[in-house]
């Protein structure tokens, strides 16, 4: 039987799920702008990279869409 080693997020210290990409947990990947890795919901609306997500406008099988604005503009 193959041994599975536990990995921990380099950013927050939480356990990284088996098969996850890189050295960050899905939440920290999302916060770094990797929104395609994990879906976001109402709880995660806020600042993502240089953008402020304001409200969800649609949700479906291919993901979720929200209004937002650039913070540097």
N, C-alpha and C positions, 0 to 999 in steps of 0.2 A: 504494500500500500504506500502510495506517495505521501510524503510528509508535507503539510501545508504550513508555511511559516507565517506568523502574524506580522503585519506591517502597520505602522502608525503614521498618521498625517504629519508631515513636516511643518505644517502651518498651525494646526490646533491641537494635535496630539491624540485625536480620536482614532479608533481602529479603522483601517482602510479595508473595505470589503474585498474578498477574494475575487480576482479578475478585474479589479478596478485599474484604470490607467494611471501611471505615474506614481508620484509619492504623496499626492494629496487626496483627501477624502472627497466624495462627490460635492459636498456643500462648499468646501474651499475652492474646488475647481469652478463651481458656478460663480462664486464671488469674484473669481479672477477673470470672468468673462467667458467661461466655457459653458454657456447656457445649453448647448446641444447635448451635453453629457447627462444632465438630469433635468427633468421638467420642473418648472417653477409654478408655485401656486400663490394664493393671496398672502401667505405668511412670508414669502420671500420677495414681495414687491418692495422696492427701495432702490438703492444705488448698486449698479453693476458696471464696473469699469468707469467710463466717463459719462454714463447715462443714468438718469433717474427714471425708473419704471413707475408710472403713476396709477394706472388702473387696468385691469383685465378687460379686454373688449371681445375676445372670442376664445373658444376652447373646442378642440376636436381631436380626432385620431392622429393627426400629424403634429400636435403640440398646442401651445397656448400663445395668444397674442396680447400685447398690452400697449397702451399709449405710453409715450416717454418723451424725454427731451434731453438734449446734450447739456451737460453741466458747464462746459467751457464756452458755450456760445453766448 
